[in-house]
Amino acid sequence: MSGSEKDHGGVTVNHKQQLPRLRRIEGQVRGIQQMIETERYCVDVAHQIDAVIAALRRVQSDMIRDHMHGLVQASVASNLSQEERQRLADEIGSLIGRIV
């Protein structure tokens, strides 16, 4: 089991493709700080905050989707005990509950 699998409950995932998106979000947050420093119109600032929140939700959604994909693959492809299959199913249920 690699470090990645160990850190993700036995599931292989790679979230590094999210880094460029997170860097863009970081730039958006710096832009919001600048807007506040220059006393921009509150509604404009609020729109930018909404955009950052939406972008973070997309990152979260993609990460959960990838993790769930890994869980399903691990469950189907492996010779797992019933207890381990139940743990994976419980984790999927928990992830679905988090995003619904």
All heavy atoms as an XYZ file, in Angstrom:
784
protein
N       0.855     -1.184      0.000
C       0.000      0.000      0.000
C       0.888      1.230      0.000
O       1.718      1.424      0.860
C      -0.895     -0.043      1.251
C      -1.935      1.035      1.264
S      -3.057      0.984      2.697
C      -3.788     -0.610      2.558
N       0.718      2.068     -0.984
C       1.532      3.282     -1.085
C       1.078      4.306     -0.055
O       0.019      4.175      0.546
C       1.420      3.872     -2.494
O       0.161      4.462     -2.672
N       1.882      5.348      0.114
C       1.513      6.413      1.048
C       0.181      7.023      0.698
O      -0.628      7.329      1.558
N      -0.076      7.192     -0.602
C      -1.348      7.773     -1.045
C      -2.512      6.889     -0.634
O      -3.515      7.358     -0.136
C      -1.341      7.964     -2.565
O      -2.608      8.407     -2.996
N      -2.380      5.576     -0.848
C      -3.460      4.661     -0.490
C      -3.682      4.658      1.014
O      -4.819      4.650      1.476
C      -3.127      3.248     -0.969
C      -3.187      3.099     -2.467
C      -2.749      1.725     -2.929
O      -2.617      0.823     -2.082
O      -2.535      1.572     -4.134
N      -2.593      4.667      1.764
C      -2.697      4.656      3.215
C      -3.437      5.893      3.707
O      -4.285      5.824      4.576
C      -1.301      4.592      3.826
C      -1.271      4.459      5.318
C       0.166      4.508      5.783
C       0.422      3.520      6.865
N       1.814      3.587      7.331
N      -3.118      7.039      3.129
C      -3.717      8.301      3.549
C      -5.180      8.423      3.125
O      -5.897      9.263      3.635
C      -2.932      9.481      2.982
C      -1.518      9.553      3.535
O      -1.275      8.997      4.621
O      -0.665     10.158      2.869
N      -5.603      7.599      2.165
C      -6.964      7.702      1.637
C      -7.771      6.433      1.898
O      -8.604      6.046      1.080
C      -6.924      8.017      0.135
C      -6.330      9.348     -0.158
N      -7.042     10.516     -0.020
C      -5.089      9.714     -0.538
C      -6.258     11.537     -0.319
N      -5.076     11.077     -0.627
N      -7.530      5.780      3.017
C      -8.333      4.634      3.403
C      -8.189      3.436      2.473
O      -9.139      2.702      2.256
N      -7.011      3.219      1.908
C      -6.791      2.077      1.039
C      -7.174      2.306     -0.408
O      -7.154      1.401     -1.213
N      -7.524      3.524     -0.758
C      -7.964      3.852     -2.112
C      -6.900      4.727     -2.770
O      -6.411      5.677     -2.172
C      -9.313      4.611     -2.071
C      -9.734      5.030     -3.456
C     -10.373      3.758     -1.409
N      -6.551      4.384     -4.006
C      -5.582      5.188     -4.743
C      -6.282      6.392     -5.344
O      -7.232      6.241     -6.104
C      -4.940      4.358     -5.867
O      -4.314      3.211     -5.287
C      -3.903      5.171     -6.617
N      -5.836      7.576     -4.977
C      -6.378      8.815     -5.543
C      -5.222      9.770     -5.793
O      -4.181      9.690     -5.156
C      -7.418      9.494     -4.622
C      -8.671      8.664     -4.513
C      -6.854      9.771     -3.254
N      -5.421     10.677     -6.738
C      -4.435     11.705     -7.021
C      -5.180     13.011     -7.227
O      -5.828     13.200     -8.252
C      -3.621     11.349     -8.266
C      -2.571     12.391     -8.564
O      -2.423     13.379     -7.846
N      -1.843     12.181     -9.637
N      -5.078     13.882     -6.250
C      -5.792     15.158     -6.308
C      -4.915     16.293     -6.825
O      -5.338     17.440     -6.823
C      -6.341     15.526     -4.935
C      -7.332     14.552     -4.403
N      -8.485     14.211     -5.069
C      -7.340     13.826     -3.265
C      -9.160     13.334     -4.367
N      -8.484     13.072     -3.276
N      -3.724     15.978     -7.291
C      -2.806     17.037     -7.720
C      -3.336     17.821     -8.906
O      -2.955     18.972     -9.099
C      -1.438     16.450     -8.028
C      -0.722     16.016     -6.771
C       0.669     15.526     -7.046
C       1.282     15.117     -5.706
N       2.604     14.559     -5.891
N      -4.251     17.235     -9.681
C      -4.822     17.977    -10.812
C      -5.680     19.143    -10.315
O      -6.023     20.029    -11.097
C      -5.643     17.062    -11.736
C      -6.949     16.585    -11.158
C      -6.843     15.295    -10.356
O      -5.762     14.855     -9.995
N      -7.975     14.690    -10.078
N      -5.990     19.187     -9.035
C      -6.756     20.294     -8.464
C      -5.884     21.513     -8.159
O      -6.400     22.609     -7.948
C      -7.462     19.851     -7.175
C      -8.450     18.729     -7.353
C      -9.582     19.091     -8.286
O      -9.965     20.256     -8.392
N     -10.117     18.112     -8.983
N      -4.574     21.326     -8.134
C      -3.687     22.428     -7.738
C      -3.797     23.656     -8.634
O      -3.871     24.775     -8.107
C      -2.240     21.932     -7.641
C      -1.983     20.952     -6.492
C      -0.558     20.421     -6.545
C      -2.274     21.595     -5.146
N      -3.837     23.522     -9.967
C      -3.998     24.741    -10.779
C      -5.298     25.483    -10.465
O      -5.315     26.716    -10.397
C      -3.988     24.221    -12.224
C      -3.260     22.927    -12.156
C      -3.596     22.354    -10.812
N      -6.356     24.741    -10.257
C      -7.636     25.368     -9.917
C      -7.528     26.079     -8.572
O      -8.016     27.200     -8.404
C      -8.738     24.300     -9.879
C     -10.109     24.895     -9.652
C     -11.175     23.836     -9.594
N     -11.447     23.310    -10.922
C     -12.176     22.221    -11.145
N     -12.674     21.543    -10.143
N     -12.402     21.813    -12.367
N      -6.871     25.447     -7.609
C      -6.715     26.076     -6.294
C      -5.842     27.328     -6.380
O      -6.087     28.304     -5.665
C      -6.129     25.073     -5.295
C      -7.102     23.977     -4.865
C      -6.362     22.888     -4.094
C      -8.242     24.550     -4.039
N      -4.864     27.309     -7.267
C      -4.034     28.512     -7.436
C      -4.851     29.662     -8.030
O      -4.670     30.820     -7.644
C      -2.821     28.185     -8.297
C      -1.802     27.350     -7.546
C      -0.527     27.120     -8.347
N       0.316     26.178     -7.623
C       0.484     24.901     -7.965
N      -0.087     24.406     -9.046
N       1.249     24.114     -7.240
N      -5.751     29.331     -8.961
C      -6.630     30.372     -9.508
C      -7.542     30.919     -8.410
O      -7.767     32.135     -8.329
C      -7.465     29.814    -10.667
C      -6.714     29.744    -11.972
C      -7.625     29.477    -13.150
N      -8.383     28.245    -13.053
C      -7.937     27.038    -13.390
N      -6.712     26.894    -13.851
N      -8.709     25.974    -13.266
N      -8.045     30.034     -7.571
C      -8.906     30.469     -6.469
C      -8.109     31.372     -5.516
O      -8.615     32.403     -5.055
C      -9.498     29.254     -5.725
C     -10.469     28.497     -6.636
C     -10.175     29.684     -4.425
C     -10.880     27.133     -6.121
N      -6.879     30.995     -5.261
C      -6.018     31.820     -4.413
C      -5.877     33.226     -5.007
O      -5.950     34.229     -4.286
C      -4.649     31.154     -4.296
C      -3.671     31.874     -3.409
C      -2.326     31.162     -3.351
O      -2.015     30.352     -4.243
O      -1.586     31.448     -2.401
N      -5.720     33.305     -6.320
C      -5.640     34.608     -6.987
C      -6.946     35.377     -6.856
O      -6.935     36.605     -6.668
N      -8.061     34.671     -6.950
C      -9.357     35.334     -6.779
C      -9.479     35.909     -5.368
O      -9.989     37.022     -5.200
C     -10.504     34.347     -7.017
C     -10.739     33.994     -8.461
C     -11.859     32.983     -8.581
O     -11.707     31.824     -8.234
N     -13.003     33.442     -9.073
N      -9.026     35.163     -4.382
C      -9.105     35.643     -2.992
C      -8.226     36.881     -2.820
O      -8.644     37.857     -2.182
C      -8.720     34.528     -1.997
C      -8.577     35.076     -0.580
C      -9.750     33.403     -2.033
N      -7.034     36.865     -3.415
C      -6.187     38.065     -3.351
C      -6.878     39.247     -4.031
O      -6.799     40.383     -3.553
C      -4.824     37.786     -3.989
C      -3.870     37.055     -3.061
C      -2.437     37.108     -3.565
N      -2.290     36.562     -4.904
C      -2.048     35.286     -5.200
N      -1.928     34.413     -4.217
N      -1.920     34.895     -6.448
N      -7.582     38.983     -5.127
C      -8.338     40.031     -5.798
C      -9.426     40.601     -4.908
O      -9.662     41.820     -4.879
N     -10.072     39.747     -4.149
C     -11.107     40.206     -3.212
C     -10.480     41.082     -2.127
O     -11.030     42.134     -1.769
C     -11.870     39.012     -2.588
C     -12.705     38.310     -3.666
C     -12.747     39.468     -1.428
C     -13.284     36.975     -3.228
N      -9.332     40.668     -1.639
C      -8.640     41.486     -0.640
C      -8.341     42.875     -1.202
O      -8.552     43.882     -0.519
C      -7.316     40.812     -0.215
C      -7.508     39.572      0.609
C      -6.190     38.836      0.833
O      -5.246     38.951      0.053
N      -6.145     38.055      1.900
N      -7.885     42.899     -2.437
C      -7.589     44.178     -3.082
C      -8.852     45.015     -3.247
O      -8.834     46.237     -3.050
C      -6.951     43.906     -4.449
C      -5.860     44.832     -4.822
C      -5.158     44.344     -6.078
O      -5.740     43.640     -6.909
N      -3.910     44.728     -6.218
N      -9.941     44.360     -3.609
C     -11.213     45.082     -3.766
C     -11.623     45.739     -2.443
O     -12.089     46.875     -2.429
C     -12.315     44.122     -4.239
C     -12.145     43.646     -5.667
S     -13.404     42.431     -6.118
C     -14.797     43.538     -6.440
N     -11.432     45.000     -1.365
C     -11.797     45.547     -0.048
C     -10.858     46.690      0.328
O     -11.305     47.729      0.836
C     -11.803     44.423      1.013
C     -12.989     43.481      0.735
C     -11.879     45.001      2.426
C     -13.004     42.218      1.566
N      -9.556     46.509      0.059
C      -8.592     47.572      0.366
C      -8.898     48.855     -0.403
O      -8.699     49.953      0.116
C      -7.167     47.102      0.049
C      -6.645     46.091      1.045
C      -5.326     45.459      0.623
O      -4.825     45.764     -0.495
O      -4.805     44.652      1.404
N      -9.398     48.718     -1.626
C      -9.691     49.902     -2.447
C     -11.154     50.329     -2.316
O     -11.616     51.171     -3.093
C      -9.347     49.637     -3.920
O     -10.098     48.519     -4.396
C      -7.857     49.383     -4.097
N     -11.836     49.745     -1.354
C     -13.216     50.112     -1.006
C     -14.168     50.002     -2.191
O     -14.985     50.892     -2.442
C     -13.249     51.501     -0.370
C     -12.431     51.573      0.906
C     -12.442     52.943      1.554
O     -13.062     53.891      1.018
O     -11.822     53.069      2.621
N     -14.084     48.878     -2.905
C     -14.991     48.640     -4.031
C     -16.405     48.426     -3.528
O     -16.650     48.102     -2.367
C     -14.526     47.413     -4.824
C     -13.205     47.589     -5.538
C     -13.327     48.350     -6.841
N     -14.207     47.702     -7.793
C     -13.828     46.810     -8.690
N     -12.558     46.446     -8.770
N     -14.710     46.291     -9.519
N     -17.342     48.555     -4.412
C     -18.766     48.413     -4.129
C     -19.043     47.031     -3.527
O     -18.594     46.002     -4.050
C     -19.531     48.615     -5.437
C     -21.029     48.599     -5.337
C     -21.700     49.415     -4.445
C     -21.776     47.757     -6.165
C     -23.082     49.415     -4.377
C     -23.157     47.741     -6.109
C     -23.806     48.575     -5.207
O     -25.177     48.566     -5.147
N     -19.767     47.007     -2.420
C     -20.014     45.782     -1.659
C     -20.618     44.663     -2.507
O     -20.240     43.498     -2.365
C     -20.938     46.066     -0.474
S     -20.217     47.140      0.766
N     -21.544     45.013     -3.383
C     -22.200     43.996     -4.204
C     -21.189     43.347     -5.151
O     -21.223     42.131     -5.371
C     -23.398     44.602     -4.980
C     -24.001     43.598     -5.934
C     -24.443     45.114     -4.000
N     -20.260     44.124     -5.681
C     -19.216     43.568     -6.541
C     -18.333     42.592     -5.755
O     -17.981     41.520     -6.249
C     -18.355     44.673     -7.143
C     -19.115     45.528     -8.143
O     -20.172     45.074     -8.648
O     -18.643     46.659     -8.413
N     -17.983     42.975     -4.550
C     -17.173     42.106     -3.696
C     -17.953     40.819     -3.395
O     -17.406     39.714     -3.477
C     -16.760     42.820     -2.390
C     -16.014     41.860     -1.462
C     -15.909     44.051     -2.689
N     -19.225     40.969     -3.080
C     -20.061     39.805     -2.772
C     -20.132     38.855     -3.957
O     -20.087     37.620     -3.783
C     -21.458     40.249     -2.350
N     -20.218     39.372     -5.179
C     -20.233     38.522     -6.376
C     -18.930     37.733     -6.502
O     -18.942     36.547     -6.854
C     -20.462     39.355     -7.638
C     -21.863     39.834     -7.803
N     -22.965     39.006     -7.755
C     -22.350     41.073     -8.037
C     -24.059     39.710     -7.928
N     -23.718     40.981     -8.097
N     -17.832     38.387     -6.228
C     -16.541     37.703     -6.303
C     -16.423     36.625     -5.228
O     -15.864     35.552     -5.466
C     -15.388     38.703     -6.183
C     -15.236     39.593     -7.386
C     -15.056     38.790     -8.657
O     -14.233     37.875     -8.723
N     -15.836     39.105     -9.683
N     -16.956     36.901     -4.049
C     -16.961     35.893     -2.977
C     -17.792     34.692     -3.408
O     -17.389     33.533     -3.208
C     -17.455     36.506     -1.654
C     -16.426     37.503     -1.123
C     -17.737     35.409     -0.621
C     -16.900     38.335      0.045
N     -18.953     34.937     -4.025
C     -19.775     33.841     -4.543
C     -18.995     33.001     -5.549
O     -19.097     31.772     -5.565
C     -21.047     34.375     -5.203
C     -22.083     34.854     -4.205
O     -22.018     34.440     -3.027
O     -22.961     35.644     -4.620
N     -18.226     33.661     -6.410
C     -17.442     32.939     -7.415
C     -16.389     32.046     -6.757
O     -16.175     30.906     -7.189
C     -16.778     33.926     -8.370
N     -15.742     32.535     -5.708
C     -14.744     31.736     -4.992
C     -15.408     30.534     -4.324
O     -14.903     29.406     -4.401
C     -13.980     32.596     -3.955
C     -13.175     31.730     -3.002
C     -13.090     33.601     -4.657
N     -16.531     30.762     -3.688
C     -17.241     29.662     -3.035
C     -17.638     28.601     -4.062
O     -17.458     27.403     -3.834
C     -18.468     30.194     -2.254
C     -17.998     31.012     -1.049
C     -19.377     29.045     -1.817
C     -19.099     31.807     -0.367
N     -18.153     29.020     -5.206
C     -18.541     28.073     -6.257
C     -17.322     27.300     -6.762
O     -17.404     26.078     -6.982
C     -19.216     28.815     -7.412
N     -16.205     27.968     -6.927
C     -14.992     27.300     -7.396
C     -14.497     26.278     -6.375
O     -14.089     25.166     -6.730
C     -13.907     28.323     -7.693
N     -14.552     26.619     -5.096
C     -14.158     25.676     -4.049
C     -15.101     24.473     -4.015
O     -14.664     23.336     -3.815
C     -14.124     26.370     -2.685
C     -12.930     27.285     -2.452
C     -13.129     28.101     -1.176
C     -11.642     26.484     -2.385
N     -16.376     24.711     -4.223
C     -17.330     23.598     -4.255
C     -17.038     22.658     -5.428
O     -17.198     21.449     -5.311
C     -18.751     24.114     -4.309
C     -19.188     24.760     -3.016
C     -20.699     24.780     -2.876
N     -21.113     25.581     -1.758
C     -21.044     25.205     -0.484
N     -20.551     24.030     -0.181
N     -21.460     26.011      0.478
N     -16.600     23.211     -6.566
C     -16.235     22.357     -7.707
C     -15.016     21.504     -7.366
O     -14.967     20.314     -7.707
C     -15.982     23.206     -8.950
C     -17.263     23.669     -9.617
C     -17.014     24.301    -10.983
N     -16.193     25.496    -10.931
C     -16.647     26.722    -10.686
N     -17.937     26.927    -10.470
N     -15.828     27.747    -10.670
N     -14.041     22.086     -6.687
C     -12.869     21.309     -6.260
C     -13.319     20.199     -5.321
O     -12.935     19.034     -5.476
C     -11.816     22.219     -5.577
C     -10.728     21.388     -4.904
C     -11.208     23.191     -6.575
N     -14.146     20.539     -4.356
C     -14.642     19.553     -3.402
C     -15.403     18.439     -4.122
O     -15.174     17.253     -3.874
C     -15.553     20.235     -2.381
C     -16.167     19.277     -1.374
C     -17.197     19.978     -0.509
O     -17.982     20.797     -1.001
N     -17.194     19.661      0.771
N     -16.269     18.807     -5.025
C     -17.069     17.833     -5.759
C     -16.183     16.901     -6.579
O     -16.380     15.674     -6.578
C     -18.051     18.571     -6.667
O     -18.746     17.662     -7.473
N     -15.206     17.442     -7.267
C     -14.298     16.618     -8.070
C     -13.484     15.673     -7.197
O     -13.272     14.511     -7.552
C     -13.366     17.486     -8.907
C     -14.070     18.158    -10.069
O     -15.251     17.837    -10.327
O     -13.442     19.021    -10.717
N     -13.020     16.165     -6.058
C     -12.239     15.311     -5.160
C     -13.091     14.178     -4.605
O     -12.650     13.028     -4.560
C     -11.631     16.143     -4.028
C     -10.525     17.067     -4.507
S      -9.791     18.039     -3.182
C      -8.919     16.762     -2.290
N     -14.311     14.487     -4.204
C     -15.199     13.446     -3.678
C     -15.550     12.451     -4.780
O     -15.554     11.241     -4.554
C     -16.447     14.079     -3.033
C     -16.053     14.779     -1.732
C     -17.523     13.024     -2.781
C     -17.152     15.584     -1.088
N     -15.812     12.951     -6.000
C     -16.110     12.061     -7.130
C     -14.955     11.095     -7.371
O     -15.151      9.885     -7.503
C     -16.379     12.881     -8.379
C     -16.730     12.021     -9.602
C     -16.432     12.705    -10.916
N     -15.017     13.014    -11.017
C     -14.532     14.152    -11.493
N     -15.329     15.107    -11.912
N     -13.231     14.352    -11.555
N     -13.733     11.620     -7.395
C     -12.569     10.773     -7.629
C     -12.387      9.756     -6.509
O     -12.037      8.600     -6.755
C     -11.306     11.625     -7.768
C     -11.310     12.489     -9.024
O     -12.153     12.254     -9.916
O     -10.462     13.402     -9.102
N     -12.615     10.189     -5.286
C     -12.478      9.279     -4.150
C     -13.537      8.177     -4.223
O     -13.221      7.003     -4.019
C     -12.587     10.053     -2.833
C     -12.214      9.225     -1.644
N     -10.908      8.970     -1.312
C     -12.976      8.566     -0.743
C     -10.880      8.198     -0.227
N     -12.121      7.947      0.135
N     -14.766      8.550     -4.543
C     -15.833      7.547     -4.661
C     -15.530      6.569     -5.795
O     -15.772      5.367     -5.661
C     -17.185      8.223     -4.868
C     -17.704      8.856     -3.593
S     -19.284      9.698     -3.787
C     -20.354      8.367     -4.273
N     -14.991      7.075     -6.891
C     -14.603      6.207     -7.998
C     -13.571      5.181     -7.511
O     -13.679      3.987     -7.813
C     -14.042      7.051     -9.142
C     -13.701      6.265    -10.352
N     -12.427      5.820    -10.597
C     -14.464      5.820    -11.382
C     -12.414      5.144    -11.725
N     -13.636      5.135    -12.227
N     -12.594      5.646     -6.751
C     -11.590      4.749     -6.187
C     -12.184      3.734     -5.237
O     -11.791      2.562     -5.229
N     -13.153      4.158     -4.425
C     -13.812      3.238     -3.501
C     -14.539      2.127     -4.255
O     -14.449      0.947     -3.896
C     -14.817      3.986     -2.608
C     -14.234      4.892     -1.533
C     -15.342      5.712     -0.892
C     -13.493      4.081     -0.495
N     -15.266      2.510     -5.294
C     -16.008      1.520     -6.069
C     -15.030      0.567     -6.752
O     -15.229     -0.660     -6.729
C     -16.939      2.208     -7.094
C     -17.527      1.202     -8.064
C     -18.050      2.956     -6.358
N     -13.971      1.096     -7.333
C     -12.985      0.234     -7.978
C     -12.355     -0.723     -6.980
O     -12.186     -1.905     -7.270
C     -11.892      1.062     -8.643
C     -12.294      1.631     -9.968
C     -11.116      2.265    -10.679
O     -10.252      2.879    -10.063
N     -11.095      2.110    -11.992
N     -12.007     -0.231     -5.801
C     -11.407     -1.083     -4.775
C     -12.366     -2.174     -4.348
O     -11.978     -3.322     -4.145
C     -10.978     -0.237     -3.573
N     -13.632     -1.821     -4.237
C     -14.636     -2.784     -3.800
C     -14.859     -3.873     -4.841
O     -14.991     -5.041     -4.511
C     -15.955     -2.052     -3.513
O     -16.935     -2.957     -3.109
N     -14.897     -3.497     -6.115
C     -15.191     -4.447     -7.189
C     -13.960     -5.270     -7.567
O     -14.052     -6.474     -7.790
C     -15.740     -3.697     -8.429
C     -15.861     -4.607     -9.626
C     -17.085     -3.068     -8.090
N     -12.802     -4.625     -7.638
C     -11.601     -5.263     -8.181
C     -10.849     -6.110     -7.160
O     -10.053     -6.948     -7.547
C     -10.671     -4.204     -8.750
N     -11.098     -5.925     -5.905
C     -10.307     -6.598     -4.876
C     -11.060     -7.772     -4.282
O     -12.267     -7.874     -4.349
C      -9.968     -5.612     -3.754
O      -9.241     -4.532     -4.257
N     -10.281     -8.629     -3.675
C     -10.839     -9.760     -2.951
C     -10.953     -9.346     -1.483
O     -10.156     -9.752     -0.649
C      -9.924    -10.973     -3.127
C     -10.619    -12.254     -2.766
O     -11.816    -12.274     -2.549
N      -9.844    -13.324     -2.701
N     -11.946     -8.514     -1.198
C     -12.084     -7.924      0.129
C     -12.992     -8.760      1.018
O     -13.934     -9.408      0.549
C     -12.676     -6.512      0.020
C     -11.894     -5.502     -0.803
C     -12.687     -4.211     -0.925
C     -10.541     -5.246     -0.194
N     -12.737     -8.668      2.302
C     -13.620     -9.323      3.265
C     -14.947     -8.574      3.308
O     -15.045     -7.416      2.884
C     -12.977     -9.306      4.656
O     -12.919     -7.966      5.147
N     -15.957     -9.213      3.832
C     -17.264     -8.569      3.949
C     -17.169     -7.326      4.830
O     -17.796     -6.309      4.545
C     -18.288     -9.550      4.522
C     -19.694     -8.995      4.603
C     -20.255     -8.582      3.233
O     -19.931     -9.170      2.213
N     -21.073     -7.552      3.220
N     -16.340     -7.399      5.850
C     -16.159     -6.245      6.750
C     -15.556     -5.054      5.997
O     -15.988     -3.914      6.161
C     -15.257     -6.648      7.914
C     -15.017     -5.542      8.924
C     -14.138     -6.029     10.064
O     -14.604     -6.846     10.874
O     -12.983     -5.565     10.121
N     -14.548     -5.323      5.151
C     -13.910     -4.251      4.387
C     -14.877     -3.689      3.341
O     -14.932     -2.484      3.121
C     -12.630     -4.753      3.726
C     -11.830     -3.684      3.036
C     -11.304     -2.577      3.946
O     -11.328     -2.709      5.179
O     -10.878     -1.546      3.412
N     -15.653     -4.533      2.694
C     -16.656     -4.060      1.745
C     -17.679     -3.165      2.445
O     -18.079     -2.136      1.907
C     -17.373     -5.226      1.074
C     -16.545     -5.940      0.046
C     -17.389     -7.030     -0.639
N     -16.563     -7.928     -1.398
C     -16.123     -7.683     -2.623
N     -16.446     -6.562     -3.224
N     -15.365     -8.546     -3.244
N     -18.070     -3.547      3.647
C     -19.026     -2.743      4.402
C     -18.420     -1.393      4.756
O     -19.089     -0.364      4.683
C     -19.480     -3.473      5.672
C     -20.565     -2.737      6.436
C     -21.828     -2.548      5.615
O     -22.345     -3.505      5.040
N     -22.323     -1.322      5.534
N     -17.116     -1.377      5.121
C     -16.443     -0.118      5.438
C     -16.444      0.801      4.223
O     -16.735      1.993      4.335
C     -15.002     -0.369      5.900
C     -14.294      0.914      6.350
C     -12.805      0.716      6.556
N     -12.074      0.533      5.314
C     -11.781      1.510      4.450
N     -12.170      2.738      4.661
N     -11.079      1.252      3.354
N     -16.159      0.241      3.043
C     -16.162      1.042      1.822
C     -17.571      1.553      1.515
O     -17.758      2.708      1.139
C     -15.612      0.239      0.642
C     -14.130     -0.125      0.706
C     -13.752     -1.026     -0.468
C     -13.249      1.098      0.768
N     -18.576      0.689      1.675
C     -19.961      1.108      1.435
C     -20.368      2.213      2.409
O     -21.039      3.186      2.017
C     -20.905     -0.091      1.560
N     -19.961      2.091      3.664
C     -20.274      3.131      4.657
C     -19.603      4.451      4.288
O     -20.197      5.519      4.439
C     -19.824      2.693      6.054
C     -20.658      1.555      6.619
O     -21.755      1.275      6.076
O     -20.192      0.930      7.599
N     -18.372      4.355      3.789
C     -17.668      5.580      3.399
C     -18.359      6.238      2.209
O     -18.517      7.457      2.168
C     -16.209      5.278      3.062
C     -15.398      6.526      2.851
C     -13.904      6.272      2.762
O     -13.425      5.204      3.180
O     -13.217      7.181      2.267
N     -18.813      5.441      1.249
C     -19.551      5.993      0.107
C     -20.814      6.681      0.594
O     -21.134      7.796      0.180
C     -19.876      4.895     -0.926
C     -18.594      4.463     -1.647
C     -20.913      5.382     -1.937
C     -18.755      3.240     -2.522
N     -21.542      6.031      1.504
C     -22.754      6.635      2.055
C     -22.469      7.945      2.756
O     -23.210      8.925      2.609
N     -21.375      7.992      3.490
C     -20.990      9.221      4.188
C     -20.659     10.332      3.201
O     -21.064     11.491      3.385
C     -19.777      8.926      5.083
O     -19.286     10.103      5.655
N     -19.940      9.992      2.126
C     -19.591     11.000      1.121
C     -20.830     11.522      0.409
O     -20.969     12.724      0.165
C     -18.617     10.397      0.096
C     -17.208     10.126      0.615
C     -16.426      9.325     -0.401
C     -16.502     11.414      0.948
N     -21.762     10.634      0.089
C     -23.006     11.069     -0.565
C     -23.768     11.997      0.360
O     -24.284     13.036     -0.064
C     -23.854      9.861     -0.985
C     -23.163      9.141     -2.151
C     -25.269     10.293     -1.380
C     -23.792      7.821     -2.516
N     -23.844     11.652      1.639
C     -24.529     12.505      2.607
C     -23.902     13.870      2.725
O     -24.588     14.867      2.945
N     -22.617     13.963      2.513
C     -21.905     15.224      2.624
C     -22.199     16.153      1.460
O     -22.203     17.374      1.612
C     -20.410     14.947      2.702
C     -19.575     16.155      3.023
C     -18.145     15.802      3.214
N     -18.010     15.064      4.466
C     -16.894     14.480      4.871
N     -15.833     14.540      4.132
N     -16.864     13.846      6.012
N     -22.443     15.585      0.273
C     -22.611     16.433     -0.899
C     -24.079     16.655     -1.265
O     -24.380     17.475     -2.120
C     -21.856     15.873     -2.132
C     -22.340     14.486     -2.496
C     -20.377     15.918     -1.902
C     -21.738     13.910     -3.759
N     -24.974     15.939     -0.635
C     -26.401     16.099     -0.961
C     -27.037     17.098     -0.037
O     -26.761     17.276      1.059
C     -27.120     14.731     -0.875
C     -28.609     14.908     -1.030
C     -26.576     13.797     -1.922
